Amino acid sequence: MPVIERASETDIPALSELLSVLFTQEVEFIPNTSAQYNGLAKIICNPDLGAVLVVREGRDILAMVNILFTISTALGERVALLEDMIVSPNARRSGLGSDLLTQAISFARTQGCKRITLLADRENKSAQRFYAKHGFTESTMVPLRLSLS
């Protein structure tokens, strides 16, 4: 039976594989194992930054999501960014994604977060429907990026 828990450093190789699947599906990103390892390690080793939650069945990781913390000056409170939600292709349509998202929302609440923000690929209508089904609404804000590398 699958369990949802925080990822550990030993999970990084499997998480990086899942990220590679995700980043091949998104227009803006290209898989980069070194960057993925680095980012995952920073999150997992620094709980003040956030957490990586995983769905684990035995030794296999079937899904993951990152919850990252910041402060909203508009709310004057802690808020969360939800990133990198991915369910392994062979575990999709099993309810694991919904279970993981529900747990991520609960986790953010227990960490004192007053809002969760996420970005979904503009072309990924099924992801947008999935998040809407769980109470997320489209913002009037438009995401803009500036690469500093």
C-alpha positions as CSV (number, residue, x, y, z in Angstrom):
1,M,0.0,0.0,0.0
2,P,1.5,3.4,-1.0
3,V,2.5,5.9,1.7
4,I,3.1,9.6,1.5
5,E,6.1,11.0,3.4
6,R,9.0,13.4,3.2
7,A,11.8,12.5,0.9
8,S,15.3,11.8,2.1
9,E,18.7,12.3,0.5
10,T,18.8,8.6,-0.5
11,D,15.7,9.3,-2.7
12,I,17.4,11.9,-4.9
13,P,18.3,9.6,-7.8
14,A,14.7,8.3,-8.1
15,L,13.4,11.9,-7.7
16,S,15.7,13.1,-10.4
17,E,14.4,10.4,-12.8
18,L,10.9,11.6,-12.1
19,L,11.9,15.2,-12.8
20,S,13.4,14.2,-16.1
21,V,10.0,12.8,-17.1
22,L,8.3,16.1,-16.0
23,F,10.9,18.3,-17.7
24,T,10.5,16.5,-21.0
25,Q,6.7,17.3,-20.8
26,E,7.1,21.0,-20.2
27,V,8.0,23.5,-22.9
28,E,10.3,25.7,-20.8
29,F,12.5,23.1,-19.2
30,I,15.1,20.6,-20.3
31,P,16.2,17.7,-18.0
32,N,19.6,18.4,-16.4
33,T,20.5,15.7,-13.9
34,S,23.2,17.7,-12.2
35,A,20.9,20.7,-11.6
36,Q,18.1,18.4,-10.5
37,Y,20.3,16.7,-7.9
38,N,21.6,20.0,-6.7
39,G,18.1,21.5,-6.3
40,L,16.6,18.4,-4.6
41,A,19.5,18.2,-2.1
42,K,19.1,21.9,-1.2
43,I,15.4,21.4,-0.5
44,I,15.7,18.1,1.3
45,C,18.6,19.2,3.5
46,N,17.1,22.6,4.4
47,P,13.6,22.1,5.9
48,D,13.2,25.8,6.4
49,L,13.1,26.1,2.6
50,G,10.3,23.5,2.2
51,A,9.9,19.8,1.6
52,V,9.7,17.2,-1.1
53,L,6.8,14.8,-0.5
54,V,6.8,11.4,-2.2
55,V,4.4,8.6,-2.7
56,R,6.3,5.4,-1.9
57,E,5.3,1.8,-2.4
58,G,7.9,-0.4,-1.0
59,R,11.2,0.9,-2.4
60,D,9.6,2.6,-5.4
61,I,8.8,6.3,-5.6
62,L,5.6,6.7,-7.6
63,A,5.1,10.4,-7.4
64,M,6.6,13.6,-5.9
65,V,5.9,17.2,-5.2
66,N,7.9,20.1,-3.9
67,I,6.4,22.6,-1.4
68,L,8.7,25.7,-1.0
69,F,8.1,28.4,1.5
70,T,8.3,32.2,1.2
71,I,6.6,35.2,2.9
72,S,3.9,37.2,1.2
73,T,4.0,40.9,2.1
74,A,0.4,41.2,0.9
75,L,-0.7,38.7,3.4
76,G,2.0,39.3,6.0
77,E,2.2,35.5,6.3
78,R,4.1,32.5,5.2
79,V,2.9,31.1,1.8
80,A,3.9,28.1,-0.3
81,L,4.9,27.5,-3.9
82,L,3.9,24.1,-5.2
83,E,6.4,22.9,-7.8
84,D,7.5,19.8,-9.7
85,M,4.4,17.6,-9.1
86,I,4.8,14.5,-11.1
87,V,3.2,11.0,-11.0
88,S,5.2,8.2,-12.7
89,P,3.5,7.4,-16.0
90,N,2.7,3.8,-15.0
91,A,1.0,5.0,-11.8
92,R,-1.3,7.7,-13.4
93,R,-5.0,7.6,-13.1
94,S,-4.8,5.6,-9.9
95,G,-5.7,8.5,-7.5
96,L,-2.2,8.8,-6.2
97,G,-1.8,12.3,-7.7
98,S,-5.0,13.5,-5.9
99,D,-3.8,11.9,-2.6
100,L,-0.4,13.5,-2.9
101,L,-1.9,17.0,-3.7
102,T,-4.3,16.7,-0.8
103,Q,-1.4,15.8,1.5
104,A,0.7,18.7,0.1
105,I,-2.1,21.1,0.9
106,S,-2.5,19.7,4.4
107,F,1.3,19.9,4.9
108,A,1.4,23.6,3.8
109,R,-1.5,24.4,6.3
110,T,0.4,22.7,9.1
111,Q,3.4,24.8,8.3
112,G,1.4,28.0,8.7
113,C,1.0,28.7,5.0
114,K,-1.9,31.0,4.1
115,R,-1.8,30.4,0.3
116,I,-0.3,28.0,-2.3
117,T,0.7,29.2,-5.7
118,L,1.7,27.0,-8.6
119,L,2.5,27.4,-12.3
120,A,1.0,25.0,-14.8
121,D,2.2,24.7,-18.4
122,R,-0.1,26.8,-20.6
123,E,-0.6,23.9,-23.0
124,N,-1.2,21.2,-20.3
125,K,-5.0,21.5,-20.0
126,S,-5.3,18.2,-18.1
127,A,-3.0,19.5,-15.4
128,Q,-5.1,22.7,-15.2
129,R,-8.3,20.7,-14.8
130,F,-6.6,18.5,-12.2
131,Y,-5.6,21.5,-10.1
132,A,-9.0,23.2,-10.6
133,K,-10.7,20.0,-9.3
134,H,-8.7,20.5,-6.1
135,G,-9.8,24.1,-5.6
136,F,-7.0,26.0,-7.4
137,T,-8.2,29.0,-9.4
138,E,-6.6,31.0,-12.2
139,S,-4.9,34.1,-11.0
140,T,-5.1,37.5,-12.7
141,M,-1.4,37.7,-12.2
142,V,0.8,36.9,-15.2
143,P,4.1,35.0,-14.6
144,L,7.2,36.7,-16.0
145,R,10.7,35.4,-15.8
146,L,14.2,36.8,-16.1
147,S,17.0,34.3,-16.4
148,L,20.1,35.4,-14.4
149,S,22.4,32.7,-15.7
